[in-house]
Amino acid sequence: MSSSEIDAYLANVAEPQRSVLTALRATIGSLVPDAEECISYKIPAFRVDGHVVAGFAAFKNHMSYLPFSGSVLPALHASLEGHSRTKSALHFTAASPLSNELVSLLLQSRLAEIENRGH
């Protein structure tokens, strides 16, 4: 698994989603520079110490940020206003992308969860 697989994934995403996801990829990479880029469940993801900590995907009408945890998004409910979500995916659009601050909060929450629970 390598960054070339994420490059290939993004090459098949139409604009403006491609640019938004490329920026999200760069943000995640800057916030967790030791993370390994990979593909998990057929989507671009980032792994830290063997644990997937973040992923993203493009869909027809939205994009999703996936923390690879069922508890991160419910725990951050108050910080997610303005974005629809499921238990495991935060939805956003090119017109309303995720802020760097929110991505940082999502990553911090997931990394703390792994540290505290070991998964």
N, C-alpha and C positions, 0 to 999 in steps of 0.2 A: 504494500500500500504506500502510495507516495503522492506528493503534490501534483505530479503529472496527471493522476486520475481526477483530481479536483479541477485541474486546468481543462481536461476533457469534458467534465460535467458542465463547467461554465461555458465552454465553447458551444454547447447545445442549448443554452438559455438565451432567449431573445432580449434585446434591449427594451426598456430600461432596466429590467430585472438583473441582467448580467452585471451592469455597473454597480448596482446597489449591493448585490451579493459579493462582488469583488471587493468593494469597500468594507463590507462586514467581515470578510475573510481577513483583510489586512488589520482591521481593528482587533479581532480575536487573536491573531498572530502577535500583535504588539503587546496585548495584555497578558498573554501566556506564551512568551517566546520559546520556552522549552517544550511546548506541545508538539506532538507529531501529527502531521496532517494525514488523514486516512479516509477511507470510505467505510461507513458503517450503516447497515440497513439500506444500502444503495444511495446514500446521501453523503455529501462532504461533511467531514467531522474532524474533531481535534481530540487527541488522546494525551493524557498526562499520567505518567506512572501506571500505564495499563488501563486507566479508566477514561472512557469517553466523557468529555466535559461539555461539549457544545457541537452542534451541527446546524446546517441550514439547507433549505430546499426551495425550489421554485415550483409554483403551481400556476394554473391558468389565471386565476384572479387574485392571487396573493403569494407572498413568500412566507416561510416559517423559520423561526429560530427554535431549535430543539435542545433543551438542556440535558437530555438523556437521563431524566429523573422525573418521577411523578409528583415529587413534593416541592421542587424549586418554584414553579409558577404559582401554585396555591399560596406558598409562604410569602411571595412577593406581590400578592394581589393588589395592594394599594399602590404599588409603583408601576403597575401595568395599565393604568387607565388610558383609554384611547386606542387600545389594541385589543382585538378579539383574540380568544385563545381557547384551546382545549386543555385537558389535564396535562398534556405532554408537549404542546406546541404553541408558541406565541406567533400570531399572524401579524404581518405588516405589508405595506405596499411601497412602491417607489415614491408615491406622493407623501407617505408618512413612514419613513424608514426608522429603524431603531437608533436612538442616540448612543453615542459612545459611552455616556454615563450609565445608561440602562444596560448595555452589553457588559460593562464592567461589573455592575451589580449582579447580573445573572451569573457571570463567571465566578465571582467571589462567593456567591451563595452555593453554587455547585461544588466548588473546590472545598469549601468549609464542610459541606455535607460529606464529601468523600473522606476528609480528614477525621471527622467526628464518628462516622459510621463504618468507614473502611470499604464503602461501595458507593 
